[in-house]
Amino acid sequence: MVDDGVVDGDRGGFARASWVNVLGNVVKIVAEGAAGYAFGSVALLADAAHSVADLVASVVVLVWGRSAFDEPDETHPHGHDRIEPLTALFVGAVIALLGLNLLYRSLEGIVFGTDVEFSVLLLAALAFSIVDMYLVYTYTVRVNERLQSTALTALAVDCLNDIYTSIAAIVGVLGVLLGVPLLDPIAGGLVSLLVVYQGVEIGKENVDYLIGAAPGPEKRNEIVSALRRHHAVEGVHDLTVFYDGTVLEVEVHVEVDGDMPFREAHDVESELINRLRGIDDVGDAHVHLDPSGIGEWKDSVDDD
């Protein structure tokens, strides 16, 4: 059973990291939006608009994502673990859509050109935004080292995207200063492709969590090896491993001596369950004991 203090601590850390992302995006929007509006910089206004969507994603994670730490109840007997990848999937979709929007704006700038008035304040606002997002990114990653939250991971990736887009905007502003305004949409187009790619990757990972996909063969082999190392285990079959939210659920039949006393068999089953739950990413395990040699299994995973 999970200690309530640990759960409350995790929920608190998740909430603080989410709040830091919300406030960091608000600061970035104000700084870039004001400078972009004052000097007519489409690059800065677009980056500020990008951060508005990031702000929405951060608020969704803050409000929705904390539910992943709720205990199982009558309506959710297996807990609320799937809320977190659902939240991360939303963030990934927002990132991908923003990347497509930035790509469109970049292509528009390449075809029709841009009209920006240079000012040192534009560079100052962008430099401030980069520092702001880097601090938010660093804090989010540090908190997430313990929580391993897919939602916070998505927010951290989004912080990096903000840094990249701000750097692209700097290239564009410097292009205006040097008389090469075409650098702005070209740099923006390259960055937008990276943003789209990262959004799609976040989405693919969290779709697997939501639909109960199976892990790779390495994890299955690790599970079988852990079972086979127990002295009472004579065979393993009908192994099913799938994601339930961000954690793995294991269902397996294990062969033991058919003449084993019932109490001893119960102890063996408990030991095997605890052994499986001790494997990284495994949340719960269900072990069914079968008398060895009766040949009722459908899918053996043993080589012998």
Residue pairs with C-beta under 8 A, 6 or more apart in sequence:
7 69
7 71
10 69
10 146
10 147
11 66
11 69
13 143
13 146
13 147
14 65
14 66
14 69
14 143
14 147
14 149
14 151
14 152
15 62
15 66
16 143
17 139
17 140
17 143
17 144
17 147
17 152
17 155
18 58
18 61
18 62
18 65
18 66
18 152
18 155
19 62
20 136
20 139
20 140
21 54
21 58
21 61
21 62
21 136
21 140
21 155
21 159
22 55
22 58
22 59
22 62
24 132
24 133
24 135
24 136
24 159
25 51
25 52
25 54
25 55
25 58
25 136
26 55
27 132
28 48
28 51
28 129
28 132
28 133
28 162
29 48
29 51
29 52
29 55
31 125
31 128
31 129
31 132
32 44
32 45
32 47
32 48
32 51
32 125
32 126
32 129
32 166
33 44
33 45
33 48
34 125
35 41
35 44
35 119
35 121
35 122
35 124
35 125
36 42
36 43
36 44
36 45
36 47
36 48
36 122
36 125
37 45
38 119
38 121
39 116
39 117
39 118
39 119
39 121
39 122
40 115
40 116
40 117
41 116
41 117
41 122
41 169
41 173
42 105
42 109
42 114
42 115
42 116
42 184
43 114
43 116
43 168
43 169
43 172
43 173
43 184
43 188
44 122
44 125
44 126
44 169
46 102
46 105
46 169
46 188
47 126
47 129
47 162
47 165
47 166
47 169
50 98
50 101
50 102
50 162
50 165
51 162
53 94
53 97
53 98
54 94
54 98
54 158
54 162
56 94
57 90
57 91
57 94
57 95
57 154
57 155
57 158
58 155
60 87
60 90
60 91
61 87
61 91
61 151
61 152
61 154
61 155
64 83
64 86
64 87
65 83
65 84
65 87
65 149
65 151
65 152
67 80
67 83
68 80
68 81
68 83
68 84
68 87
68 149
68 151
68 245
69 80
70 76
70 79
70 80
71 79
72 78
72 79
72 80
78 244
79 245
81 244
81 245
81 246
81 247
81 283
82 209
82 210
82 244
82 245
83 245
84 149
84 150
84 151
84 245
84 246
85 150
85 151
85 206
85 209
85 210
85 245
85 246
86 206
86 210
87 151
87 154
88 150
88 151
88 153
88 154
88 202
88 205
88 206
89 202
89 203
89 206
89 207
89 210
91 151
91 154
91 155
91 158
91 202
92 154
92 199
92 200
92 201
92 202
92 203
92 206
93 199
93 203
94 199
95 154
95 157
95 158
95 161
95 195
95 196
95 198
95 199
95 202
96 195
96 196
96 199
96 200
96 203
97 199
98 161
98 195
98 199
99 161
99 192
99 193
99 194
99 195
99 196
99 197
99 198
99 199
100 192
100 196
102 165
102 188
102 189
102 191
102 192
102 195
103 189
103 192
103 193
103 196
105 185
105 188
106 185
106 186
106 188
106 189
106 192
107 185
107 189
108 185
109 182
109 184
109 185
109 188
110 182
110 185
110 186
110 189
113 181
113 182
114 172
114 176
114 181
114 184
114 185
116 172
116 173
116 176
116 181
116 184
117 176
118 173
118 176
118 177
122 173
123 170
123 173
123 174
126 166
126 169
126 170
126 173
127 170
129 162
129 166
130 163
130 166
130 167
133 159
133 160
133 162
133 163
133 166
134 159
134 163
136 159
137 156
137 159
137 160
137 163
140 152
140 155
140 156
140 159
141 156
143 152
144 152
144 153
144 156
148 246
150 205
150 206
150 209
150 246
153 202
154 202
154 206
157 198
157 202
160 198
161 194
161 195
161 198
164 191
164 194
164 195
165 188
165 191
165 195
167 187
167 191
168 184
168 187
168 188
168 190
168 191
169 184
169 187
169 188
171 183
171 184
171 187
172 181
172 183
172 184
172 185
172 187
172 188
173 184
174 183
175 181
175 182
175 183
175 184
175 187
176 184
207 213
208 243
209 243
209 245
209 246
212 242
212 243
212 244
213 242
213 243
214 220
214 241
214 242
214 243
215 241
215 243
215 248
215 281
219 241
219 248
219 281
220 239
220 241
220 301
222 279
223 239
223 241
223 250
223 252
223 276
223 279
223 282
224 236
224 239
224 301
224 302
226 275
226 276
226 279
227 233
227 236
227 252
227 254
227 272
227 275
227 276
228 236
228 302
230 268
230 271
230 272
230 275
232 256
232 257
232 260
232 268
233 254
233 255
233 256
233 272
234 255
234 256
234 257
234 292
235 254
235 255
235 292
235 300
235 302
236 252
236 253
236 254
236 255
236 300
236 301
236 302
237 252
237 253
237 255
237 290
237 297
237 298
237 299
237 300
237 301
237 302
238 251
238 252
238 253
238 297
238 298
238 299
239 250
239 251
239 252
239 253
239 299
239 301
240 250
240 251
240 252
241 248
241 249
241 250
241 251
242 248
242 249
243 249
244 283
244 284
245 283
247 281
247 282
247 283
247 284
248 281
248 282
248 283
249 282
249 283
249 284
249 285
249 286
250 276
250 282
250 284
250 285
250 286
251 285
251 286
251 288
252 276
252 285
252 286
252 287
252 288
253 287
253 288
253 289
253 290
253 297
254 272
254 287
254 288
254 289
254 290
255 289
255 290
255 291
255 292
255 293
256 265
256 268
256 289
256 290
256 291
256 292
257 291
257 292
258 291
258 292
258 293
258 294
260 268
265 289
268 289
269 287
269 289
272 285
272 287
273 285
273 286
273 287
276 282
276 285
276 287
277 283
277 284
277 285
290 296
290 297
